[in-house]
C-alpha cells in the first residue's frame, strides 16, 4: 500500500547539537513536541505590459522561511536541553543545521538560526512547563538523499547489540520494501544502562541489559525491539612485576 495523504508525524525534524564540530550530533524534535508551524513570507514585484492587456506580471524576488516548534518542556530530552542552553546566547552561537526527512525518504539539510526560545517557567502552577523555539532558514536547502518512494514500510530488521561501558555501537536497520522511507526513530528502555541517538548510535552507560525500540517514521506501527547488553569495561592486566619478585633461573 502506498502513502496517500501525508501525515505530519511522517516528517522527521532534527538539529545538529554540535555545530562547528567535526561530526554532527543530531537531536530529534520529537519527545514533548506537539506543533510545527511553517511560515513563508515572499517579496513580490508586479509589472504591467500592454501585451497582458492590463494584467500584471508577478515575480517573486525574495523570501524568508521559518518553522515554529512548540510543546511541553522535557528535562530528559537532549534536543530540548540543547535549545534551552542557547536561551541567553546571541550571534553565531544560535546558528546550526536543520535536517528534515520527508515521508517519501527525501532528506534535506539547511542552515538555521534558533531564536524565540521558551524553555522555562511560564503559566499556571498546575500546568506543564512550555517549550518553544523558532528555526529561521538561512539560505537554500541542500538535498542529502533523493526520494525513494511512497510505499508504506512493511518490516524493519535489526540485530541485537553488545557494547562495553563508554563505547558505542550503531544499530543497522533494514526497512522493506525498498521504496519505503528507510528512516527510523529509536528509544531506549533504560537510559541508565544505554542511550541511543536518532541515528541509532548506542552508547553503553552502565553494565546491564535493556532494549531499544525501533519504529519506522512513515508507519510507526511497523516496529521492532532489540536487546542491548552492556558489559563492564575490560581491565588491562599489568605486565609490570611486583618489586622484589625475581624469575627462576
C-alpha positions as CSV (number, residue, x, y, z in Angstrom):
1,X,0.0,0.0,0.0
2,X,1.2,3.5,-0.8
3,X,1.0,6.6,1.3
4,X,-2.0,8.7,0.1
5,X,-2.2,11.8,2.3
6,X,1.0,12.5,4.1
7,X,0.5,12.9,7.9
8,X,2.5,15.4,9.9
9,X,4.1,12.8,12.1
10,X,5.7,11.2,9.0
11,X,8.1,14.1,8.8
12,X,11.3,13.9,10.9
13,X,13.0,17.2,12.1
14,X,16.4,17.1,13.7
15,X,19.0,19.7,14.5
16,X,22.8,19.5,14.9
17,X,23.6,19.8,18.6
18,X,27.3,20.1,17.8
19,X,27.5,23.0,15.4
20,X,31.0,23.6,14.2
21,X,32.2,20.2,15.4
22,X,34.0,17.5,13.4
23,X,30.8,15.4,13.2
24,X,27.2,16.4,13.6
25,X,25.3,15.2,16.7
26,X,21.6,15.1,15.7
27,X,18.8,15.8,18.1
28,X,15.2,14.8,17.3
29,X,12.4,17.3,17.8
30,X,10.0,14.5,19.0
31,X,9.5,13.9,22.7
32,X,7.2,16.6,24.2
33,X,6.7,18.4,20.8
34,X,3.2,18.7,19.6
35,X,3.1,21.5,17.0
36,X,5.2,22.5,14.0
37,X,4.1,25.6,12.1
38,X,5.9,26.7,8.9
39,X,5.8,30.3,7.9
40,X,6.8,31.7,4.5
41,X,6.9,35.4,3.6
42,X,7.5,36.4,0.0
43,X,8.6,39.7,-1.6
44,X,7.0,40.2,-4.9
45,X,7.3,42.7,-7.8
46,X,4.5,43.5,-10.2
47,X,4.9,45.0,-13.7
48,X,2.3,45.8,-16.3
49,X,2.8,45.5,-20.0
50,X,0.4,46.2,-22.9
51,X,0.8,42.7,-24.1
52,X,-1.0,41.5,-21.0
53,X,-4.0,43.8,-21.6
54,X,-3.9,45.3,-18.1
55,X,-3.0,42.2,-16.2
56,X,0.2,42.1,-14.0
57,X,3.3,40.0,-14.3
58,X,4.2,38.9,-10.8
59,X,7.8,37.9,-9.9
60,X,8.9,36.6,-6.5
61,X,12.2,38.4,-5.8
62,X,12.9,37.1,-2.3
63,X,11.5,35.1,0.6
64,X,12.0,34.3,4.2
65,X,11.0,30.9,5.8
66,X,10.9,29.6,9.3
67,X,9.4,26.8,11.4
68,X,8.0,27.4,14.8
69,X,8.3,24.5,17.2
70,X,6.0,24.2,20.3
71,X,5.3,21.6,23.0
72,X,6.0,20.8,26.6
73,X,9.3,21.0,28.4
74,X,11.1,17.6,28.9
75,X,14.1,17.9,31.1
76,X,15.4,14.5,29.9
77,X,15.4,15.3,26.2
78,X,18.8,16.1,24.7
79,X,17.4,18.2,21.8
80,X,15.3,20.4,24.1
81,X,18.2,20.8,26.5
82,X,20.5,21.9,23.7
83,X,18.0,24.6,22.6
84,X,17.4,25.7,26.2
85,X,21.2,26.1,26.6
86,X,21.1,28.8,23.9
87,X,18.4,30.9,25.7
88,X,20.8,33.8,26.5
89,X,23.1,33.4,23.5
90,X,23.4,35.8,20.5
91,X,25.1,35.8,17.1
92,X,26.7,32.8,15.6
93,X,26.1,30.7,18.7
94,X,22.4,30.4,17.6
95,X,23.3,29.0,14.1
96,X,23.1,25.3,13.4
97,X,21.9,22.8,10.8
98,X,18.4,21.5,10.4
99,X,17.9,18.0,8.9
100,X,14.4,17.2,7.6
101,X,13.3,13.8,6.4
102,X,10.1,13.7,4.3
103,X,7.6,10.8,4.1
104,X,9.0,9.7,0.7
105,X,12.5,9.4,2.2
106,X,13.9,12.7,0.8
107,X,16.4,14.2,3.2
108,X,17.4,17.9,3.1
109,X,19.7,20.0,5.3
110,X,19.8,23.8,5.7
111,X,21.4,26.3,8.0
112,X,19.0,27.8,10.5
113,X,19.1,30.4,13.3
114,X,17.4,29.2,16.6
115,X,15.6,32.0,18.4
116,X,12.5,33.0,20.3
117,X,13.4,30.3,22.8
118,X,11.0,29.4,25.6
119,X,12.1,26.6,27.9
120,X,11.4,27.9,31.4
121,X,8.6,28.5,33.9
122,X,5.6,30.1,32.1
123,X,1.9,29.7,33.1
124,X,-0.3,28.4,35.9
125,X,1.2,26.4,38.8
126,X,-0.5,23.1,37.7
127,X,0.4,23.4,34.0
128,X,3.4,21.7,32.4
129,X,6.2,24.0,31.6
130,X,6.2,25.1,27.9
131,X,8.8,24.6,25.3
132,X,9.1,26.7,22.1
133,X,11.6,28.0,19.6
134,X,11.7,29.3,16.0
135,X,14.0,28.0,13.3
136,X,14.6,30.7,10.7
137,X,16.1,29.4,7.5
138,X,19.4,30.9,6.2
139,X,19.9,30.3,2.5
140,X,18.7,27.4,0.3
141,X,18.3,23.8,1.3
142,X,20.8,21.0,0.4
143,X,19.4,17.7,-0.8
144,X,21.2,14.9,1.1
145,X,19.1,12.0,-0.1
146,X,16.8,11.8,-3.0
147,X,13.2,10.4,-2.6
148,X,13.0,6.6,-2.5
149,X,9.2,6.2,-3.0
150,X,5.9,6.4,-1.2
151,X,5.3,2.8,-0.2
152,X,4.4,2.1,3.5
153,X,7.1,0.2,5.4
154,X,6.1,-3.5,6.0
155,X,9.0,-4.7,8.1
156,X,12.1,-3.4,9.9
157,X,15.0,-5.7,10.7
158,X,17.9,-5.1,13.2
159,X,20.3,-7.2,15.2
160,X,21.0,-7.3,19.0
161,X,23.7,-5.0,20.3
162,X,26.6,-5.8,22.6
163,X,28.7,-2.8,23.8
164,X,31.0,-2.0,26.6
165,X,30.6,0.8,29.1
166,X,31.7,4.1,27.5
167,X,31.8,2.5,24.0
168,X,29.4,2.9,21.1
169,X,27.8,0.6,18.5
170,X,25.4,1.6,15.7
171,X,22.1,-0.3,15.1
172,X,21.9,-1.1,11.4
173,X,18.2,-1.2,10.3
174,X,16.8,-2.5,7.1
175,X,13.3,-1.4,6.1
176,X,11.3,-3.2,3.4
177,X,10.1,-2.7,0.8
178,X,12.9,-0.8,-0.9
179,X,10.6,2.1,-2.0
180,X,9.6,2.8,1.6
181,X,11.1,5.6,3.7
182,X,14.1,3.9,5.5
183,X,14.3,6.4,8.4
184,X,13.5,5.1,11.9
185,X,13.4,6.5,15.4
186,X,15.0,4.8,18.4
187,X,14.1,4.8,22.1
188,X,16.0,3.2,25.0
189,X,14.2,1.2,27.6
190,X,16.6,2.4,30.3
191,X,18.9,5.4,29.7
192,X,20.9,4.5,32.8
193,X,22.1,1.4,31.0
194,X,22.3,2.6,27.4
195,X,21.5,5.7,25.4
196,X,20.7,5.9,21.7
197,X,20.8,8.8,19.2
198,X,18.3,9.5,16.4
199,X,20.7,7.7,14.0
200,X,20.8,4.5,16.1
201,X,24.2,5.1,17.8
202,X,24.0,3.1,21.1
203,X,26.3,4.1,24.0
204,X,26.9,1.9,27.0
205,X,26.4,3.8,30.3
206,X,26.5,1.0,32.9
207,X,26.7,-2.8,32.9
208,X,23.3,-4.5,32.4
209,X,20.7,-5.2,29.9
210,X,17.9,-3.2,28.2
211,X,16.0,-2.9,25.0
212,X,16.0,-0.4,22.2
213,X,12.6,0.2,20.5
214,X,12.8,0.9,16.7
215,X,9.9,2.5,14.9
216,X,9.5,3.3,11.2
217,X,8.9,7.1,10.8
218,X,6.4,6.6,7.9
219,X,4.5,3.9,9.7
220,X,5.3,3.7,13.5
221,X,3.2,0.5,13.9
222,X,6.0,-1.2,12.0
223,X,8.4,-1.6,14.9
224,X,11.0,-3.9,16.4
225,X,12.8,-4.3,19.8
226,X,16.4,-5.3,20.0
227,X,18.2,-6.5,23.1
228,X,21.2,-4.4,24.3
229,X,23.8,-5.9,26.6
230,X,26.3,-3.5,28.2
231,X,29.4,-5.1,29.7
232,X,31.8,-3.6,32.2
233,X,35.0,-2.1,30.6
234,X,37.9,-4.6,30.2
235,X,40.7,-4.0,32.7
236,X,44.2,-4.3,31.3
237,X,46.3,-6.7,33.2
238,X,49.5,-5.1,34.4
239,X,52.7,-6.5,32.8
240,X,54.8,-4.9,35.5
241,X,56.1,-7.4,38.1
242,X,55.9,-6.5,41.7
243,X,59.0,-5.0,43.2
244,X,61.3,-7.7,44.8
245,X,60.0,-10.5,42.6
246,X,62.5,-12.5,40.5
247,X,62.2,-15.2,37.9
248,X,63.6,-18.7,38.5
249,X,66.8,-19.2,36.6
